[in-house]
Amino acid sequence: MPLPYDIKDVIEEQIPFSQTMNLRKRHIGPSCELFFRSDPIKIIRGQGQYLYSERNEEFLDSINNVCHVGHCHPDVVRAGQNQMAILNTNSRFLHDNLVLYAKKLTSKFPEKLEIVFFVNSGSEANDLALRLSKSHTQSEEVIALEHAYHGNVRSLIEISPYKFAKGYTPPSTVHIVPVPDTYRGKYRNDKYTEEECANHYANEIKTVIDSLENEGKKLGCFIAESLQSCGGQVIYPQGYLRKVYDHVHENGGVVIADEVQVGFGRVGSSWWAFETQGSDLVPDIVTLGKPMGNGHPVAAVVTTKEIADSFCSREKEYFNTFGGNPVSCAISNAVLDVIEKENLMKKAQENGDHLITEFKKLSQKYDIIGDVRGWGMFVGVDLVKDRTTREAHTSPAKFMVQRLREEKILAQYDGPYCNVLKFKHH
């Protein structure tokens, strides 16, 4: 496919690498993280599954779960360019793009999830989800999973143990329960069956709910990624989410499914990762982000009419200047079209299965690979010092990420022990 620009011109327009670094050090906050901090890569363009450096090095991108249908997909680029040339404006005017995209988006969800609030980032989406829950239940009591990450605003840092500073104590309204990790968690698959693991982990939520009831309090919500990403690509035992949803609903609480990282068909078998635990499983609120605009900043909250009406009756008015603007909706609509037209969910399932199979073959050869887990294009390789104790092995993960980079493959390690290789191809 011919490129709409001259590569030589793009390279020549760049300022020197050293100048880029100096300007970043001078003007960008030191806490703003870079991949490969000690030896960062200057990326100047992308195409399909590849990223290109200022030296025109080609890297296979398995680190970036934002450009969902490939970098600079022509259909997505064209949709944004065309709408930008016609109109972009405050979302408080009527516009067809917003309502038509909302109709198309909700058609991918269970029927009762029919109302959409458009925002600009996953953090905004999760923050709004908490507000919706509070308005509907009149409770601020939140249950979240250990190692979870839900965003970078204060309300989300408080429920994101992944970001807890050493010695940090969350508010008394935040209740952290064990992540249902059957490999390294509290209840492991070397001691319990999958069903037993699901029951034990779900009972941790029931214990918190019972404790709140004994104190005369009511649960507001349970929030969790449908597959945990930053915690180390954790795949929950089958039956876990169903049991948790039942416990929460029996107490009058709301279930928030965070699909910011794992949604839009990444799992291959379904549009949303919560459906991996049952096609009839329905949360009350779903948050969307990262891949929704293929790199364009757009996100959303999808919920029920009942919860949306509760929010309206108590907060009266909600508006978001850029949320659901014509350009964002045009781009997001194009992303959905590409996923369907190019059959990307089927490809995610096939390629993910192949990747997992090949990693499992390697695990038979190398004892350092303790576990290979994943669903579709959401894959983790857990590195261990000892397969029996399952003690995490951190240094090889860092080494392998560096070696992969040398082979022009960009990957990442994560998890509470920084020992899980993450692969999030698009």
C-alpha positions as CSV (number, residue, x, y, z in Angstrom):
1,M,0.0,0.0,0.0
2,P,1.5,3.4,-1.0
3,L,2.1,5.7,1.9
4,P,0.5,9.2,1.8
5,Y,3.9,10.8,2.6
6,D,7.6,10.6,1.7
7,I,9.5,8.7,4.4
8,K,12.6,10.7,3.6
9,D,10.7,14.0,4.3
10,V,9.4,12.6,7.6
11,I,12.9,11.7,8.7
12,E,14.5,15.0,7.6
13,E,11.8,17.0,9.5
14,Q,13.0,15.5,12.9
15,I,15.1,17.4,15.3
16,P,18.2,15.5,16.5
17,F,17.6,12.7,19.0
18,S,19.8,14.4,21.6
19,Q,17.8,17.6,21.3
20,T,14.5,15.7,21.7
21,M,15.9,14.2,24.9
22,N,17.2,17.5,26.2
23,L,13.8,19.2,25.6
24,R,12.0,16.4,27.3
25,K,14.2,16.6,30.3
26,R,13.7,20.3,30.5
27,H,9.9,20.6,29.9
28,I,8.3,17.2,30.7
29,G,7.7,16.0,34.3
30,P,10.3,13.4,35.4
31,S,7.5,11.1,36.6
32,C,6.2,10.8,33.0
33,E,7.3,7.3,32.2
34,L,9.0,6.2,29.0
35,F,9.4,2.7,27.6
36,F,13.0,1.6,27.8
37,R,13.8,4.5,30.1
38,S,17.6,4.0,30.0
39,D,17.7,3.8,26.2
40,P,14.5,5.2,24.8
41,I,13.4,4.8,21.2
42,K,12.3,7.8,19.2
43,I,9.3,6.7,17.2
44,I,8.4,8.9,14.2
45,R,5.8,6.9,12.3
46,G,3.7,3.7,12.3
47,Q,2.1,1.5,9.7
48,G,0.0,-1.6,10.4
49,Q,1.7,-3.7,13.1
50,Y,5.0,-1.9,12.9
51,L,6.6,1.2,14.5
52,Y,9.5,3.0,12.9
53,S,12.3,4.9,14.6
54,E,14.0,8.1,13.5
55,R,16.7,5.8,12.0
56,N,13.9,4.0,10.0
57,E,14.3,0.9,12.1
58,E,11.2,-1.3,11.9
59,F,9.8,-2.7,15.1
60,L,7.0,-5.3,15.5
61,D,4.7,-3.6,18.0
62,S,3.4,-6.0,20.7
63,I,3.6,-3.3,23.4
64,N,0.9,-1.0,22.3
65,N,-2.8,-1.9,22.9
66,V,-4.1,1.4,21.6
67,C,-3.8,1.1,17.8
68,H,-6.2,-1.7,17.7
69,V,-6.7,-2.2,14.0
70,G,-3.1,-1.3,13.1
71,H,-1.2,2.0,13.1
72,C,-2.6,4.6,10.6
73,H,-5.2,2.3,9.2
74,P,-6.3,4.1,6.0
75,D,-10.1,3.8,6.7
76,V,-9.7,5.2,10.2
77,V,-7.3,8.0,9.0
78,R,-9.7,8.9,6.2
79,A,-12.7,9.1,8.5
80,G,-10.9,11.5,10.8
81,Q,-9.6,13.7,8.0
82,N,-13.0,13.9,6.2
83,Q,-14.9,14.8,9.4
84,M,-12.2,17.3,10.5
85,A,-12.6,19.1,7.2
86,I,-16.4,19.4,7.7
87,L,-16.9,20.1,11.4
88,N,-15.6,19.5,14.9
89,T,-17.4,21.2,17.7
90,N,-18.7,21.0,21.2
91,S,-20.8,17.9,21.8
92,R,-23.8,19.8,23.1
93,F,-25.2,20.3,19.5
94,L,-27.2,17.7,17.8
95,H,-25.1,15.6,15.4
96,D,-25.7,12.4,13.5
97,N,-22.2,10.9,14.2
98,L,-22.9,10.7,18.0
99,V,-26.3,9.0,17.9
100,L,-25.4,6.7,15.0
101,Y,-22.2,5.5,16.6
102,A,-24.0,5.1,20.0
103,K,-26.5,2.9,18.2
104,K,-23.8,0.8,16.5
105,L,-21.7,0.5,19.7
106,T,-24.6,-0.6,21.9
107,S,-25.6,-3.2,19.3
108,K,-22.4,-5.1,20.4
109,F,-23.7,-5.3,24.0
110,P,-26.4,-7.2,25.9
111,E,-29.7,-5.5,25.3
112,K,-30.0,-3.8,28.7
113,L,-26.7,-1.9,28.2
114,E,-28.2,0.7,26.0
115,I,-27.1,4.1,27.2
116,V,-23.8,5.7,26.4
117,F,-21.8,8.6,28.0
118,F,-18.9,9.7,25.8
119,V,-15.7,10.9,27.4
120,N,-12.0,11.3,26.3
121,S,-10.0,8.7,28.2
122,G,-10.3,5.5,30.2
123,S,-9.6,7.4,33.4
124,E,-12.5,9.7,32.7
125,A,-14.7,6.7,31.9
126,N,-13.9,4.9,35.2
127,D,-14.3,8.1,37.2
128,L,-17.7,8.7,35.7
129,A,-18.6,5.0,36.3
130,L,-17.9,5.5,40.0
131,R,-20.2,8.6,40.0
132,L,-23.0,6.7,38.2
133,S,-22.7,3.9,40.9
134,K,-22.8,6.4,43.7
135,S,-25.8,8.2,42.3
136,H,-27.7,4.9,41.8
137,T,-26.8,3.1,45.1
138,Q,-26.2,6.1,47.3
139,S,-23.1,4.3,48.6
140,E,-19.4,5.1,48.2
141,E,-18.3,1.6,49.4
142,V,-16.1,0.1,46.6
143,I,-14.6,-3.4,46.2
144,A,-11.6,-3.6,43.9
145,L,-8.9,-6.3,43.2
146,E,-5.4,-6.3,44.4
147,H,-2.8,-5.2,41.8
148,A,-5.6,-3.4,39.9
149,Y,-5.1,-0.3,37.8
150,H,-8.1,1.8,36.7
151,G,-6.7,5.2,35.9
152,N,-4.7,8.3,36.9
153,V,-7.2,10.6,38.5
154,R,-7.5,10.7,42.3
155,S,-10.7,8.7,42.6
156,L,-9.1,5.9,40.6
157,I,-5.7,6.0,42.3
158,E,-7.6,5.3,45.5
159,I,-8.9,2.0,44.1
160,S,-5.8,1.0,42.1
161,P,-3.4,-1.0,44.3
162,Y,-1.0,-1.1,41.3
163,K,-0.3,2.6,42.0
164,F,-0.3,2.6,45.8
165,A,2.8,4.2,47.1
166,K,4.7,2.3,49.8
167,G,2.8,2.6,53.1
168,Y,-0.3,4.1,51.4
169,T,-3.6,3.3,53.0
170,P,-6.7,3.7,50.8
171,P,-9.9,5.4,52.2
172,S,-12.0,3.3,54.6
173,T,-14.7,3.1,51.8
174,V,-12.3,1.1,49.6
175,H,-12.0,-2.6,50.1
176,I,-9.2,-4.5,48.3
177,V,-9.7,-8.3,47.8
178,P,-7.4,-10.9,46.4
179,V,-7.1,-11.0,42.6
180,P,-8.3,-14.4,41.3
181,D,-4.9,-15.5,40.1
182,T,-4.9,-19.3,40.1
183,Y,-1.2,-19.5,39.4
184,R,0.4,-17.2,42.0
185,G,-2.6,-16.0,44.1
186,K,-4.1,-16.9,47.4
187,Y,-5.9,-20.0,46.0
188,R,-3.7,-21.9,43.5
189,N,-4.5,-24.5,40.8
190,D,-1.9,-26.8,42.3
191,K,-4.1,-27.2,45.4
192,Y,-7.7,-26.5,44.2
193,T,-9.8,-27.2,41.2
194,E,-10.8,-24.3,38.9
195,E,-14.3,-24.4,40.4
196,E,-12.9,-24.4,44.0
197,C,-10.7,-21.4,43.1
198,A,-13.6,-19.6,41.7
199,N,-15.7,-20.2,44.8
200,H,-12.9,-19.2,47.2
201,Y,-12.1,-16.0,45.4
202,A,-15.7,-15.1,45.0
203,N,-16.3,-15.7,48.7
204,E,-13.6,-13.0,49.5
205,I,-16.1,-10.5,48.0
206,K,-19.0,-12.1,49.9
207,T,-17.0,-11.7,53.2
208,V,-16.6,-7.9,52.5
209,I,-20.3,-7.5,51.7
210,D,-21.3,-9.4,54.9
211,S,-19.0,-7.2,56.9
212,L,-20.5,-4.1,55.5
213,E,-24.0,-5.3,56.3
214,N,-23.0,-6.1,59.9
215,E,-21.8,-2.4,60.1
216,G,-25.1,-1.2,58.7
217,K,-23.5,-0.2,55.4
218,K,-24.4,-1.0,51.8
219,L,-22.1,-1.9,48.9
220,G,-21.9,0.7,46.2
221,C,-20.0,-1.2,43.5
222,F,-17.5,-3.9,42.5
223,I,-15.1,-2.8,39.9
224,A,-12.6,-5.0,38.0
225,E,-11.0,-5.5,34.6
226,S,-12.6,-8.5,33.0
227,L,-9.1,-9.8,32.6
228,Q,-6.5,-8.2,34.7
229,S,-3.7,-6.5,32.7
230,C,-1.3,-4.6,34.9
231,G,-1.5,-7.4,37.5
232,G,0.2,-9.7,35.1
233,Q,-2.2,-10.8,32.4
234,V,-4.4,-12.7,34.9
235,I,-7.1,-15.0,33.5
236,Y,-9.9,-15.6,36.1
237,P,-11.2,-19.1,36.9
238,Q,-14.4,-19.9,35.0
239,G,-17.4,-19.1,37.2
240,Y,-15.7,-16.4,39.2
241,L,-17.3,-13.4,37.7
242,R,-20.8,-15.0,37.7
243,K,-20.6,-15.7,41.4
244,V,-19.2,-12.2,42.1
245,Y,-21.9,-10.5,40.1
246,D,-24.5,-12.5,42.0
247,H,-23.1,-11.6,45.4
248,V,-23.0,-7.9,44.4
249,H,-26.5,-7.8,42.9
250,E,-28.0,-9.6,45.9
251,N,-26.7,-6.8,48.1
252,G,-28.0,-4.1,45.8
253,G,-24.6,-3.1,44.5
254,V,-23.5,-2.3,41.0
255,V,-20.9,-4.2,38.8
256,I,-18.5,-2.1,36.8
257,A,-16.6,-4.0,34.1
258,D,-13.5,-2.2,33.1
259,E,-12.9,-3.1,29.5
260,V,-10.5,-0.2,28.7
261,Q,-7.6,-2.4,28.0
262,V,-9.3,-5.7,27.1
263,G,-12.4,-4.7,25.1
264,F,-13.3,-4.4,21.4
265,G,-12.7,-8.0,20.4
266,R,-9.2,-8.4,21.8
267,V,-10.1,-11.7,23.3
268,G,-11.2,-12.9,19.9
269,S,-14.2,-15.1,21.1
270,S,-16.4,-12.1,21.9
271,W,-16.5,-8.3,21.8
272,W,-16.1,-7.9,25.5
273,A,-13.8,-9.9,27.9
274,F,-16.6,-10.2,30.5
275,E,-18.3,-12.5,28.0
276,T,-15.5,-15.0,28.3
277,Q,-17.2,-16.1,31.6
278,G,-20.6,-16.6,29.9
279,S,-22.4,-15.0,27.0
280,D,-25.4,-14.3,29.3
281,L,-23.3,-12.5,31.9
282,V,-24.2,-8.8,32.1
283,P,-22.5,-6.1,34.2
284,D,-24.3,-2.9,35.1
285,I,-21.7,-0.5,33.8
286,V,-19.0,-1.0,31.2
287,T,-16.1,1.3,30.6
288,L,-14.2,1.6,27.3
289,G,-11.1,3.5,26.2
290,K,-7.7,2.8,24.7
291,P,-8.5,0.9,21.4
292,M,-11.8,2.7,20.8
293,G,-10.3,5.3,18.6
294,N,-7.2,3.4,17.4
295,G,-5.0,6.0,19.1
296,H,-7.4,9.0,19.0
297,P,-8.4,10.1,22.5
298,V,-12.0,8.8,22.9
299,A,-13.7,6.7,25.5
300,A,-17.1,5.8,26.8
301,V,-19.3,4.5,29.6
302,V,-22.1,2.1,28.6
303,T,-24.8,1.4,31.2
304,T,-28.5,0.7,31.7
305,K,-31.4,3.2,31.4
306,E,-32.2,2.7,35.1
307,I,-28.7,3.8,36.2
308,A,-28.6,6.6,33.7
309,D,-32.0,7.9,35.0
310,S,-30.7,7.7,38.6
311,F,-27.7,9.8,37.7
312,C,-29.9,12.4,35.8
313,S,-32.4,12.7,38.7
314,R,-29.6,13.5,41.2
315,E,-27.0,15.3,39.2
316,K,-29.5,17.0,36.8
317,E,-26.9,17.8,34.1
318,Y,-23.8,16.2,32.7
319,F,-21.8,17.5,29.8
320,N,-18.4,16.8,28.4
321,T,-17.0,19.4,25.9
322,F,-15.1,17.0,23.7
323,G,-16.8,13.7,24.6
324,G,-18.6,12.4,21.6
325,N,-17.5,15.2,19.2
326,P,-18.1,14.5,15.5
327,V,-14.5,13.7,14.7
328,S,-14.1,11.2,17.6
329,C,-17.3,9.5,16.7
330,A,-16.4,9.3,13.0
331,I,-13.0,7.7,13.9
332,S,-14.6,5.3,16.4
333,N,-17.2,4.3,13.9
334,A,-14.5,3.5,11.4
335,V,-12.7,1.3,14.0
336,L,-15.8,-0.8,14.5
337,D,-16.2,-1.1,10.7
338,V,-12.6,-2.3,10.2
339,I,-12.9,-4.9,13.1
340,E,-15.9,-6.4,11.3
341,K,-14.9,-5.9,7.7
342,E,-11.4,-7.5,8.2
343,N,-12.7,-10.2,10.6
344,L,-10.2,-9.1,13.2
345,M,-11.8,-10.9,16.1
346,K,-11.4,-14.3,14.4
347,K,-7.8,-13.4,13.6
348,A,-7.2,-12.4,17.2
349,Q,-8.5,-15.8,18.4
350,E,-6.4,-17.7,15.8
351,N,-3.2,-15.8,16.2
352,G,-3.6,-15.7,20.0
353,D,-4.1,-19.5,20.1
354,H,-1.0,-19.9,17.9
355,L,1.1,-17.7,20.1
356,I,0.0,-19.4,23.3
357,T,0.6,-22.9,21.8
358,E,4.2,-21.9,20.7
359,F,5.0,-20.4,24.2
360,K,3.7,-23.6,25.8
361,K,6.1,-25.6,23.5
362,L,8.9,-23.4,24.8
363,S,7.8,-24.0,28.4
364,Q,8.4,-27.7,27.9
365,K,12.0,-26.8,26.9
366,Y,12.8,-24.1,29.5
367,D,11.9,-24.5,33.2
368,I,12.1,-20.7,33.6
369,I,8.6,-20.5,32.0
370,G,6.3,-21.3,34.8
371,D,3.0,-20.4,33.2
372,V,1.6,-19.4,29.8
373,R,-1.8,-17.8,29.9
374,G,-4.0,-15.7,27.7
375,W,-7.2,-15.2,25.7
376,G,-7.0,-14.0,22.1
377,M,-4.4,-11.3,21.7
378,F,-4.0,-10.9,25.5
379,V,-1.1,-13.1,26.5
380,G,1.3,-13.4,29.5
381,V,4.4,-15.5,30.1
382,D,5.1,-15.9,33.8
383,L,8.8,-16.4,34.6
384,V,9.8,-18.3,37.7
385,K,12.9,-19.4,39.7
386,D,11.3,-22.7,40.6
387,R,8.3,-24.3,39.1
388,T,7.3,-26.0,42.3
389,T,7.4,-22.9,44.5
390,R,6.4,-20.6,41.6
391,E,8.7,-17.9,43.0
392,A,8.8,-15.0,40.5
393,H,12.0,-14.4,38.5
394,T,12.3,-10.7,37.7
395,S,15.7,-10.2,36.1
396,P,15.2,-12.5,33.2
397,A,12.0,-10.7,32.2
398,K,13.9,-7.4,32.0
399,F,16.7,-9.2,30.0
400,M,14.2,-10.8,27.6
401,V,12.4,-7.5,26.9
402,Q,15.8,-6.0,26.0
403,R,16.7,-8.9,23.8
404,L,13.4,-8.8,22.0
405,R,14.0,-5.1,21.4
406,E,17.4,-6.0,19.8
407,E,15.5,-8.4,17.6
408,K,13.2,-5.5,16.7
409,I,10.2,-6.7,18.7
410,L,8.7,-4.3,21.3
411,A,7.3,-6.1,24.4
412,Q,6.8,-5.3,28.1
413,Y,7.0,-6.9,31.5
414,D,4.5,-6.3,34.3
415,G,2.8,-7.8,37.3
416,P,3.5,-7.2,41.0
417,Y,6.9,-8.8,40.7
418,C,7.7,-7.5,37.2
419,N,8.2,-11.0,35.9
420,V,5.4,-11.5,33.4
421,L,6.1,-10.9,29.7
422,K,3.1,-9.1,28.2
423,F,2.1,-9.4,24.6
424,K,-0.7,-7.2,23.4
425,H,-0.4,-7.4,19.6
426,H,-2.9,-5.7,17.3
